[in-house]
Amino acid sequence: MTLPQGFSEFNHLKDLVKKEHNKAVRAWFNKQKDDDLSTPKGGLKHGCLIKDNDSALIIQMRQWLFEVTVGRTQAIQRPVYAIPEQEVQTNWKYKPQITLYFLEPYNSEAHGQGQSRAEAEISFRLVTETSESMTRAKAEKLAREIKNEFAKPVFEWGKGWFKCTYLDAERGYDLRLFVKSKAEGERVVKQVLKIQNHPFERDNFQFIEHDRSYPANPGTHRVYGQTRKKYTKRPRVDVKFKYAQLKIQGLPNAINLVATGGTRLRSVIEQV
């Protein structure tokens, strides 16, 4: 069958994109009316909806606003379990997991030139729980504890080039951190243990000291025709708590427990 006379590839594609995109937008903003700018969420919905006279560039901007800025892509992403099960000889398989996320504060001088901000994650398992036993009430209790220990005030710690570990298989901990010093490693581990009121066992803690050096400024190299900064190994920077998630086997998306200001997460139990 031949295409009809006057068929427009652009209009055909635009109609398909508009139909599927707007369907997702309306499902996401299901409590906001169309063409309502009286509330912030109403304004976001209007900005995300593709209109009949939109150009290709405007369509892309609306898609970016919805998927990236509003955060829909992150919300539908399946969780990745951060503690490799094969590396820990325990019965942790499919146990619920808490992950704490940290981010280096923005510095216009450094990050304004395109340098990415350092990140960090700390994860542990809830060994006394299963996918069936976890409830909303238990998640809310965990969220309150994490907020108290990491968000009031916002917890900050120093990454560095020394590695420390804390292994307590019976309580669900296999922490592996790059820190500035032994004291800093102990401080971070103890803060994590406070969430479940677990004691710090010195026999479970190991600090690996060495004489190697990792330059703070590794220099530049040519990549794809441009001069770019080399990757900094084990950077010495401070990172601040941003948000915490609960990942449960059987749920396609993580449960957002706690989030600090400026974090674009949907349906957060404790927003700070």
ZATIMAR-733678 format. One line per 2 residues: their letters; for each residue x, y, z of N, C-alpha, C. Coordinates in nm, 3 decimals. Atoms other than C-alpha are relative to their C-alpha. Example, Ala and Ser with C-alpha at 12.3 -4.5 7.8 and 13.67 -1.06 7.14 Angstrom:
BEGIN
AS> 0.089:-0.119:0.000:1.230:-0.450:0.780:0.090:0.120:0.000 | -0.082:-0.119:-0.006:1.367:-0.106:0.714:-0.077:0.109:0.073
END
This chain:
BEGIN
MT> 0.085:-0.120:0.000:0.000:0.000:0.000:0.088:0.124:0.000 | -0.080:-0.122:0.010:0.141:0.338:-0.101:-0.048:0.105:0.099
LP> 0.036:-0.108:-0.091:0.146:0.644:0.120:-0.096:0.095:-0.069 | 0.098:-0.092:0.062:-0.140:0.891:0.065:0.067:0.124:-0.056
QG> -0.054:-0.119:0.061:-0.082:1.198:-0.147:0.009:0.111:0.103 | -0.018:-0.109:-0.095:0.058:1.489:0.050:0.039:-0.046:0.139
FS> -0.039:0.054:-0.131:0.173:1.262:0.333:0.124:0.072:0.055 | -0.110:-0.071:-0.064:0.403:1.443:0.578:0.064:-0.090:0.105
EF> -0.071:0.083:-0.097:0.664:1.234:0.758:0.008:0.071:0.136 | -0.013:-0.074:-0.125:0.712:1.510:1.016:-0.131:0.002:0.078
NH> 0.129:-0.006:-0.070:0.343:1.549:1.096:-0.042:-0.137:0.053 | 0.032:0.136:-0.045:0.300:1.172:1.118:0.077:-0.034:0.127
LK> -0.084:0.027:-0.118:0.592:1.139:1.360:-0.042:0.087:0.117 | 0.040:-0.092:-0.106:0.483:1.444:1.557:-0.129:-0.046:0.068
DL> 0.126:0.047:-0.057:0.132:1.303:1.604:0.021:-0.121:0.090 | -0.028:0.118:-0.082:0.271:0.973:1.734:0.069:0.039:0.131
VK> -0.070:-0.045:-0.120:0.511:1.144:1.974:-0.094:0.074:0.094 | 0.094:-0.077:-0.081:0.241:1.384:2.093:-0.098:-0.091:0.074
KE> 0.098:0.089:-0.061:-0.008:1.105:2.157:0.057:-0.076:0.119 | -0.059:0.080:-0.107:0.225:0.887:2.366:0.056:0.086:0.112
HN> -0.059:-0.089:-0.100:0.404:1.172:2.541:-0.109:0.063:0.087 | 0.106:-0.066:-0.078:0.087:1.356:2.644:-0.077:-0.099:0.087
KA> 0.065:0.103:-0.082:-0.065:1.031:2.766:0.079:-0.020:0.130 | -0.085:0.018:-0.118:0.231:0.986:3.002:-0.005:0.123:0.091
VR> 0.006:-0.124:-0.079:0.220:1.352:3.113:-0.129:0.006:0.080 | 0.129:-0.007:-0.069:-0.151:1.334:3.199:-0.010:-0.105:0.110
AW> 0.000:0.102:-0.104:-0.099:1.011:3.391:0.086:0.044:0.119 | -0.091:-0.047:-0.107:0.189:1.170:3.587:-0.066:0.111:0.082
FN> 0.068:-0.112:-0.067:-0.006:1.491:3.664:-0.151:-0.026:0.003 | 0.141:0.039:0.008:-0.338:1.311:3.711:-0.092:0.084:0.088
KQ> 0.084:-0.082:-0.088:-0.458:1.557:3.979:-0.007:0.145:-0.047 | 0.001:-0.137:0.051:-0.394:1.871:3.772:-0.083:0.008:-0.128
KD> 0.081:-0.019:0.119:-0.636:2.004:3.512:0.085:0.055:-0.114 | -0.066:-0.060:0.115:-0.532:2.099:3.161:-0.019:0.151:0.001
DD> 0.008:-0.146:0.016:-0.460:2.468:3.091:-0.022:0.073:0.132 | 0.014:-0.062:-0.132:-0.441:2.548:3.463:0.138:0.045:0.048
LS> -0.128:-0.055:-0.043:-0.154:2.778:3.558:-0.005:0.057:0.141 | 0.018:-0.058:-0.133:-0.282:2.859:3.907:0.088:-0.064:0.107
TP> -0.087:0.068:-0.095:-0.048:2.611:4.079:0.132:-0.036:-0.068 | -0.128:0.039:0.062:0.319:2.517:4.026:-0.010:-0.129:-0.081
KG> 0.012:0.126:0.073:0.229:2.161:3.927:-0.086:0.015:-0.125 | 0.081:-0.025:0.119:-0.039:2.287:3.692:0.082:0.066:-0.110
GL> -0.087:-0.064:0.097:0.218:2.509:3.525:0.098:-0.097:-0.061 | -0.090:0.102:0.053:0.459:2.217:3.492:-0.071:-0.090:-0.100
KH> 0.075:0.086:0.093:0.190:2.001:3.334:-0.021:0.070:-0.134 | 0.023:-0.075:0.125:0.107:2.273:3.081:0.129:0.010:-0.080
GC> -0.127:-0.010:0.070:0.476:2.316:3.001:0.044:-0.131:-0.063 | -0.042:0.130:0.052:0.522:1.941:2.945:-0.086:-0.047:-0.117
LI> 0.090:0.047:0.106:0.220:1.887:2.717:0.040:0.056:-0.136 | -0.031:-0.041:0.137:0.301:1.897:2.346:-0.125:0.059:-0.065
KD> 0.111:-0.070:0.065:0.083:2.141:2.150:0.003:-0.023:-0.151 | 0.012:0.028:0.143:-0.039:2.115:1.788:0.099:0.080:-0.085
ND> -0.086:-0.086:0.083:0.174:2.404:1.660:0.145:0.001:0.046 | -0.139:0.005:-0.049:0.497:2.306:1.838:0.096:-0.040:-0.111
SA> -0.106:0.040:0.091:0.816:2.289:1.637:0.073:-0.120:0.058 | -0.076:0.116:-0.047:1.055:1.995:1.664:0.085:0.037:0.122
LI> -0.083:-0.044:-0.112:1.280:2.196:1.899:-0.083:0.016:0.126 | 0.087:-0.017:-0.116:0.993:2.289:2.130:-0.045:-0.136:0.054
IQ> 0.039:0.134:-0.043:0.882:1.925:2.138:0.111:-0.064:0.082 | -0.113:0.055:-0.074:1.229:1.821:2.248:0.015:0.066:0.136
MR> -0.009:-0.072:-0.128:1.232:2.089:2.519:-0.108:-0.049:0.097 | 0.108:0.048:-0.087:0.896:1.968:2.652:0.031:-0.142:0.049
QW> -0.037:0.136:-0.041:1.018:1.608:2.654:0.110:0.004:0.106 | -0.109:-0.012:-0.098:1.336:1.711:2.839:-0.055:0.048:0.135
LF> 0.060:-0.052:-0.123:1.134:1.910:3.093:-0.071:-0.112:0.077 | 0.077:0.107:-0.065:0.912:1.609:3.164:0.088:-0.115:0.047
EV> -0.076:0.120:-0.031:1.159:1.322:3.151:0.117:0.026:0.096 | -0.122:-0.025:-0.076:1.467:1.485:3.307:-0.021:0.098:0.113
TV> 0.013:-0.103:-0.103:1.383:1.807:3.490:-0.105:-0.037:0.104 | 0.104:0.041:-0.094:1.056:1.690:3.644:0.038:-0.130:0.069
GR> -0.054:0.120:-0.064:1.219:1.353:3.707:-0.072:-0.129:-0.031 | 0.075:0.121:0.031:0.990:1.100:3.540:0.091:-0.117:-0.035
TQ> -0.091:0.107:0.039:1.282:0.903:3.393:0.061:-0.068:0.121 | -0.060:0.057:-0.120:1.446:0.859:3.732:-0.101:-0.081:0.078
AI> 0.101:0.068:-0.079:1.118:0.759:3.893:-0.037:-0.137:-0.054 | 0.040:0.128:0.057:1.052:0.474:3.647:0.119:-0.093:-0.020
QR> -0.118:0.084:0.017:1.409:0.343:3.646:0.000:-0.113:0.101 | -0.006:0.113:-0.091:1.443:-0.002:3.794:0.122:0.012:0.091
PV> -0.111:-0.015:-0.093:1.661:-0.012:4.107:0.114:-0.096:-0.030 | -0.119:0.084:0.013:2.015:-0.148:4.092:0.053:-0.025:0.140
YA> -0.045:0.031:-0.134:2.124:-0.329:4.406:0.150:0.022:0.010 | -0.137:-0.050:-0.003:2.451:-0.170:4.512:0.098:-0.095:0.068
IP> -0.090:0.094:-0.064:2.593:-0.450:4.729:0.002:-0.128:-0.081 | -0.006:0.122:0.082:2.711:-0.734:4.500:-0.022:-0.124:0.086
EQ> 0.031:0.116:-0.083:2.554:-1.050:4.639:0.110:-0.105:-0.007 | -0.100:0.105:0.014:2.830:-1.272:4.501:0.125:0.029:0.082
EV> -0.120:-0.036:-0.075:3.094:-1.080:4.701:-0.016:-0.022:0.150 | 0.025:0.017:-0.142:2.933:-1.145:5.038:-0.062:-0.136:0.024
QT> 0.050:0.134:-0.027:2.892:-1.498:5.163:-0.100:0.006:0.116 | 0.104:-0.013:-0.101:2.568:-1.433:5.349:-0.132:-0.049:-0.058
NW> 0.133:0.035:0.048:2.199:-1.507:5.324:-0.079:0.126:-0.032 | 0.064:-0.129:0.027:2.124:-1.153:5.207:-0.082:0.001:-0.128
KY> 0.065:-0.002:0.131:1.978:-1.253:4.871:-0.145:0.045:0.012 | 0.134:-0.057:0.007:1.668:-1.046:4.799:-0.044:0.071:0.128
KP> 0.036:-0.077:-0.118:1.679:-0.876:5.137:-0.017:0.148:-0.039 | 0.015:-0.143:0.030:1.552:-0.514:5.131:0.129:0.076:0.026
QI> -0.125:-0.073:-0.008:1.830:-0.262:5.087:-0.024:0.150:0.013 | 0.001:-0.145:-0.017:1.880:0.094:5.208:0.124:0.056:-0.068
TL> -0.112:-0.066:0.064:2.100:0.320:4.996:-0.005:0.149:0.032 | -0.015:-0.142:-0.029:2.222:0.661:5.108:0.085:0.063:-0.110
YF> -0.070:-0.066:0.110:2.332:0.901:4.834:0.057:0.133:0.047 | -0.070:-0.122:-0.039:2.584:1.184:4.877:0.054:0.069:-0.125
LE> -0.046:-0.077:0.115:2.695:1.463:4.643:0.088:0.115:0.046 | -0.088:-0.112:-0.029:2.977:1.716:4.642:-0.075:0.131:-0.024
PY> 0.068:-0.129:0.021:2.840:2.071:4.691:0.052:0.071:-0.124 | -0.036:-0.068:0.124:2.839:2.284:4.378:0.096:0.115:0.026
NS> -0.098:-0.108:-0.006:3.137:2.514:4.328:0.010:0.060:-0.140 | 0.006:-0.061:0.133:3.103:2.761:4.041:0.136:0.004:-0.067
EA> -0.133:-0.008:0.058:3.479:2.792:3.993:0.043:-0.132:-0.061 | -0.041:0.132:0.047:3.534:2.418:3.956:-0.103:-0.062:-0.094
HG> 0.103:0.072:0.076:3.203:2.284:3.830:-0.060:0.083:-0.111 | 0.050:-0.084:0.108:3.116:2.583:3.616:0.074:-0.024:-0.130
QG> -0.080:0.030:0.119:3.387:2.465:3.374:-0.030:-0.139:-0.056 | 0.041:0.130:0.052:3.212:2.132:3.318:0.049:-0.119:0.081
QS> -0.047:0.110:-0.083:3.384:1.926:3.588:-0.116:-0.057:0.080 | 0.112:0.063:-0.069:3.142:1.675:3.736:0.024:-0.001:0.150
RA> -0.009:0.003:-0.146:3.068:1.670:4.108:0.018:-0.144:0.049 | -0.024:0.133:-0.055:3.189:1.376:4.314:-0.126:-0.052:0.069
EA> 0.115:0.064:-0.061:2.928:1.128:4.435:0.046:-0.112:0.091 | -0.030:0.114:-0.087:2.914:0.856:4.697:-0.131:-0.070:0.036
EI> 0.115:0.078:-0.043:2.676:0.577:4.795:0.042:-0.091:0.115 | -0.021:0.093:-0.110:2.650:0.377:5.117:-0.126:-0.086:0.011
SF> 0.114:0.090:-0.002:2.426:0.070:5.124:0.013:-0.106:0.108 | 0.003:0.112:-0.093:2.323:-0.192:5.376:-0.133:-0.071:-0.015
RL> 0.119:0.084:0.012:2.067:-0.471:5.396:-0.078:-0.005:0.131 | 0.086:0.020:-0.115:1.772:-0.512:5.629:-0.020:-0.151:0.016
VT> -0.004:0.146:-0.004:1.847:-0.872:5.720:-0.118:-0.061:0.076 | 0.114:0.054:-0.076:1.550:-0.908:5.956:-0.131:0.015:-0.077
ET> 0.121:-0.022:0.079:1.304:-0.814:5.679:0.006:-0.078:-0.131 | 0.012:0.059:0.133:1.183:-0.969:5.355:-0.093:0.089:-0.083
SE> 0.092:-0.076:0.085:0.984:-0.838:5.061:-0.143:-0.005:0.054 | 0.134:0.016:-0.054:0.671:-0.972:5.229:-0.019:0.073:0.132
SM> 0.016:-0.058:-0.133:0.740:-0.840:5.577:0.010:0.152:0.002 | -0.013:-0.146:0.003:0.828:-0.482:5.474:-0.136:0.065:-0.021
TR> 0.127:-0.071:0.010:0.538:-0.242:5.521:0.026:0.150:-0.011 | -0.010:-0.146:0.007:0.470:0.127:5.469:0.038:0.058:0.136
AK> -0.030:-0.051:-0.134:0.480:0.181:5.846:0.148:-0.018:0.034 | -0.142:0.024:-0.027:0.829:0.026:5.869:0.087:0.094:-0.084
AE> -0.074:-0.092:0.086:0.948:0.236:5.575:-0.004:0.141:0.057 | 0.013:-0.133:-0.060:0.817:0.550:5.745:0.090:0.014:0.122
KL> -0.087:-0.003:-0.117:1.004:0.462:6.065:0.147:0.014:-0.041 | -0.137:-0.012:0.052:1.327:0.412:5.869:0.026:0.140:-0.053
AR> -0.016:-0.135:0.056:1.271:0.742:5.690:0.022:0.102:0.111 | -0.016:-0.093:-0.111:1.235:0.925:6.021:0.139:-0.012:0.063
EI> -0.132:0.021:-0.059:1.554:0.769:6.158:0.110:0.056:-0.089 | -0.101:-0.052:0.094:1.753:0.853:5.845:-0.002:0.152:-0.002
KN> 0.011:-0.146:-0.003:1.621:1.209:5.848:0.069:0.057:0.124 | -0.059:-0.049:-0.125:1.726:1.252:6.211:0.151:-0.010:0.001
EF> -0.145:0.023:-0.005:2.075:1.112:6.157:0.076:0.065:-0.115 | -0.073:-0.048:0.118:2.158:1.244:5.809:-0.052:0.131:-0.060
AK> 0.055:-0.121:0.062:1.936:1.541:5.729:-0.028:0.113:0.099 | 0.027:-0.103:-0.102:1.895:1.733:6.058:0.112:0.005:0.102
PV> -0.031:-0.071:0.124:2.150:1.877:6.007:0.050:-0.095:-0.108 | -0.047:0.082:0.111:2.269:1.751:5.667:0.140:-0.054:0.032
FE> -0.127:0.064:-0.034:2.551:1.502:5.724:0.099:0.016:-0.115 | -0.106:-0.020:0.099:2.879:1.574:5.546:0.124:-0.078:0.042
WG> -0.122:0.074:-0.034:3.191:1.361:5.526:0.102:0.014:-0.112 | -0.108:-0.020:0.094:3.527:1.364:5.353:0.045:-0.127:-0.068
KG> -0.056:0.111:0.077:3.615:1.125:5.075:0.151:0.019:-0.013 | -0.144:-0.010:0.014:3.981:1.044:5.032:0.057:-0.122:-0.068
WF> -0.063:0.110:0.073:4.232:0.790:4.906:0.031:-0.121:0.088 | -0.017:0.117:-0.085:4.234:0.554:5.204:-0.131:-0.079:0.005
KC> 0.118:0.085:-0.001:3.996:0.259:5.207:-0.024:-0.057:0.139 | 0.038:0.068:-0.124:3.808:0.138:5.511:-0.121:-0.087:-0.028
TY> 0.112:0.092:0.017:3.562:-0.149:5.540:-0.061:-0.030:0.136 | 0.069:0.044:-0.122:3.305:-0.259:5.792:-0.092:-0.115:-0.040
LD> 0.076:0.119:0.037:3.169:-0.613:5.761:-0.064:-0.061:0.124 | 0.078:0.064:-0.106:2.895:-0.739:5.990:-0.115:-0.073:-0.070
AE> 0.096:0.076:0.080:2.712:-1.011:5.799:-0.130:-0.025:0.075 | 0.120:0.030:-0.078:2.469:-1.083:6.082:-0.098:0.118:0.002
RG> 0.087:-0.118:-0.005:2.337:-0.725:6.074:-0.017:0.066:-0.137 | 0.025:-0.049:0.136:2.359:-0.665:5.697:0.094:0.106:-0.050
YD> -0.093:-0.105:0.040:2.666:-0.443:5.664:0.121:-0.055:-0.075 | -0.123:0.023:0.075:2.936:-0.464:5.399:0.041:0.135:-0.057
LR> -0.031:-0.137:0.037:3.052:-0.103:5.394:0.143:0.010:-0.051 | -0.132:-0.018:0.061:3.345:-0.005:5.170:0.012:0.146:-0.041
LF> -0.006:-0.143:0.018:3.444:0.359:5.184:0.141:0.048:-0.029 | -0.126:-0.070:0.020:3.723:0.582:5.054:-0.008:0.128:0.084
VK> 0.008:-0.110:-0.095:3.795:0.830:5.331:0.135:0.069:0.015 | -0.122:-0.078:-0.019:4.051:1.093:5.432:0.088:-0.055:0.111
SK> -0.076:0.049:-0.115:4.153:0.922:5.754:-0.077:-0.112:0.069 | 0.063:0.106:-0.077:4.083:0.635:5.990:-0.112:0.055:0.087
AE> 0.102:-0.061:-0.085:3.894:0.866:6.225:-0.125:0.035:-0.078 | 0.114:-0.035:0.083:3.673:0.985:5.939:-0.077:-0.125:-0.039
GE> 0.066:0.125:0.033:3.600:0.627:5.837:-0.086:-0.051:0.116 | 0.075:0.043:-0.118:3.494:0.537:6.191:-0.123:0.088:0.021
RV> 0.111:-0.093:-0.021:3.277:0.847:6.213:-0.117:-0.028:-0.096 | 0.104:0.028:0.098:3.088:0.765:5.893:-0.070:-0.132:0.030
VK> 0.057:0.131:-0.031:3.038:0.399:5.984:-0.093:0.010:0.121 | 0.082:-0.013:-0.121:2.907:0.488:6.330:-0.130:0.075:-0.029
QV> 0.121:-0.074:0.035:2.662:0.736:6.176:-0.100:-0.089:-0.072 | 0.089:0.093:0.070:2.524:0.465:5.948:-0.063:-0.099:0.099
LK> 0.050:0.095:-0.099:2.488:0.224:6.240:-0.109:0.059:0.088 | 0.099:-0.065:-0.085:2.283:0.481:6.431:-0.142:-0.015:-0.054
IQ> 0.134:0.010:0.061:1.995:0.438:6.185:-0.080:-0.112:0.063 | 0.068:0.115:-0.061:1.914:0.097:6.334:0.046:-0.022:0.145
NH> -0.047:0.009:-0.138:2.079:0.165:6.670:0.088:-0.123:0.022 | -0.092:0.113:-0.012:2.346:-0.100:6.608:0.133:0.046:0.059
PF> -0.128:-0.038:-0.061:2.670:-0.099:6.808:0.115:-0.009:-0.100 | -0.122:0.005:0.081:3.008:-0.031:6.649:0.093:-0.106:0.058
ER> -0.090:0.107:-0.043:3.220:-0.347:6.671:0.136:0.022:-0.067 | -0.131:-0.033:0.057:3.588:-0.263:6.629:0.059:-0.115:-0.080
DN> -0.054:0.114:0.075:3.672:-0.616:6.510:-0.056:-0.007:-0.141 | 0.059:0.001:0.134:3.446:-0.557:6.209:0.056:0.111:-0.089
FQ> -0.051:-0.117:0.072:3.630:-0.239:6.109:0.144:-0.022:-0.043 | -0.137:0.011:0.050:3.942:-0.235:5.892:0.036:0.126:-0.077
FI> -0.051:-0.118:0.069:4.145:0.064:5.776:0.127:-0.038:-0.075 | -0.112:0.041:0.085:4.386:0.008:5.487:0.085:0.122:-0.031
EH> -0.089:-0.113:0.020:4.675:0.252:5.499:0.104:-0.034:-0.107 | -0.099:0.022:0.106:4.924:0.296:5.213:0.078:0.128:-0.025
DR> -0.086:-0.114:0.031:5.195:0.527:5.079:-0.021:0.053:-0.142 | 0.024:-0.046:0.135:5.055:0.573:4.730:-0.065:0.138:0.000
SY> 0.058:-0.134:0.012:4.954:0.917:4.613:-0.090:0.007:-0.123 | 0.094:-0.020:0.110:4.663:1.018:4.394:-0.011:0.151:-0.021
PA> -0.003:-0.145:0.020:4.707:1.366:4.242:-0.140:0.061:-0.004 | 0.128:-0.071:0.002:4.426:1.612:4.305:-0.027:0.060:-0.137
NP> 0.015:-0.052:0.136:4.492:1.758:3.960:0.079:-0.091:-0.095 | -0.072:0.098:0.084:4.578:1.470:3.722:0.043:0.052:-0.136
GT> -0.038:-0.055:0.130:4.623:1.700:3.424:-0.107:-0.020:-0.105 | 0.096:0.009:0.109:4.459:1.690:3.083:0.051:-0.095:-0.108
HR> -0.037:0.081:0.116:4.457:1.476:2.769:-0.098:0.029:-0.114 | 0.083:-0.025:0.117:4.311:1.486:2.419:-0.101:-0.112:-0.016
VY> 0.108:0.098:0.019:3.976:1.313:2.378:-0.096:0.054:-0.105 | 0.095:-0.037:0.106:3.769:1.331:2.061:0.025:0.142:-0.051
GQ> -0.036:-0.128:0.059:3.957:1.631:1.933:0.001:0.118:0.096 | 0.001:-0.109:-0.096:3.934:1.832:2.253:0.088:-0.033:0.120
TR> -0.079:0.018:-0.122:4.151:1.885:2.561:-0.095:-0.010:0.118 | 0.091:0.024:-0.112:3.974:1.740:2.860:0.079:-0.038:0.124
KK> -0.066:0.033:-0.125:4.060:1.696:3.224:-0.006:-0.150:0.023 | -0.004:0.143:-0.030:4.169:1.346:3.323:-0.086:-0.031:0.123
YT> 0.080:0.045:-0.113:3.959:1.146:3.566:0.083:0.002:0.128 | -0.069:-0.007:-0.129:4.055:1.211:3.928:-0.029:-0.126:0.080
KR> 0.017:0.123:-0.078:4.112:0.882:4.112:-0.002:0.033:0.149 | 0.015:-0.019:-0.144:4.000:0.877:4.473:0.012:0.147:0.040
PR> -0.008:-0.143:-0.030:3.929:1.250:4.495:-0.017:0.030:0.149 | 0.013:-0.044:-0.138:3.967:1.427:4.828:-0.098:0.116:0.003
VD> 0.106:-0.102:0.000:3.638:1.614:4.852:-0.099:-0.033:0.111 | 0.108:0.020:-0.095:3.355:1.662:5.098:-0.129:-0.024:-0.077
VK> 0.130:0.030:0.062:3.018:1.513:5.006:-0.109:0.012:0.106 | 0.111:-0.023:-0.093:2.681:1.594:5.161:-0.117:-0.093:-0.034
FK> 0.116:0.088:0.019:2.375:1.374:5.210:-0.104:0.067:-0.088 | 0.103:-0.053:0.090:2.117:1.420:4.933:-0.133:-0.073:0.015
YA> 0.126:0.073:-0.015:1.861:1.140:4.958:0.027:-0.146:0.036 | -0.009:0.142:-0.038:1.792:0.783:5.071:-0.116:-0.075:-0.062
QL> 0.103:0.082:0.063:1.600:0.503:4.902:-0.002:-0.140:0.061 | 0.021:0.139:-0.041:1.461:0.165:4.998:-0.032:-0.081:-0.124
KI> 0.019:0.085:0.117:1.487:-0.107:4.734:-0.047:-0.138:0.046 | 0.063:0.125:-0.041:1.264:-0.411:4.768:-0.015:-0.091:-0.122
QG> 0.015:0.095:0.109:1.282:-0.719:4.549:-0.149:-0.021:-0.029 | 0.139:0.015:0.038:0.956:-0.740:4.355:-0.067:0.132:-0.033
LP> 0.051:-0.132:0.036:0.898:-0.364:4.327:0.086:0.056:-0.112 | -0.079:-0.050:0.113:1.003:-0.208:3.994:0.075:0.129:0.032
NA> -0.062:-0.127:-0.032:1.091:0.127:4.154:0.038:0.007:0.147 | -0.042:-0.019:-0.139:1.274:0.231:4.468:-0.101:0.087:0.075
IN> 0.083:-0.083:-0.086:1.085:0.384:4.760:0.086:0.114:0.052 | -0.077:-0.117:-0.042:1.209:0.737:4.826:-0.030:0.031:0.146
LV> 0.020:-0.018:-0.144:1.258:0.763:5.201:0.020:0.144:0.043 | -0.036:-0.136:-0.044:1.429:1.100:5.253:0.064:0.074:-0.116
AT> -0.065:-0.084:0.102:1.530:1.386:5.024:0.020:0.139:0.056 | -0.028:-0.137:-0.043:1.694:1.720:5.094:-0.037:0.097:-0.111
GG> 0.041:-0.102:0.095:1.625:2.047:4.917:0.073:-0.008:-0.132 | -0.058:0.001:0.133:1.684:2.060:4.544:0.008:-0.137:-0.064
TR> -0.002:0.135:0.055:1.651:1.684:4.497:-0.133:-0.029:-0.068 | 0.124:0.023:0.075:1.398:1.597:4.227:-0.041:-0.147:0.010
LR> 0.052:0.134:-0.017:1.233:1.284:4.359:-0.150:0.009:0.025 | 0.145:0.002:-0.012:0.867:1.190:4.351:-0.042:-0.087:0.117
SV> 0.059:0.079:-0.109:0.660:1.065:4.646:0.103:-0.033:0.108 | -0.099:0.018:-0.106:0.920:1.117:4.918:-0.071:-0.004:0.134
IE> 0.064:0.013:-0.131:0.820:1.003:5.267:0.036:0.118:0.090 | -0.046:-0.111:-0.084:1.033:1.263:5.449:0.079:0.099:-0.087
QV> -0.066:-0.105:0.078:1.116:1.581:5.255:0.056:0.104:0.094 | -0.065:-0.095:-0.091:1.365:1.813:5.426:0.026:0.131:-0.076
END
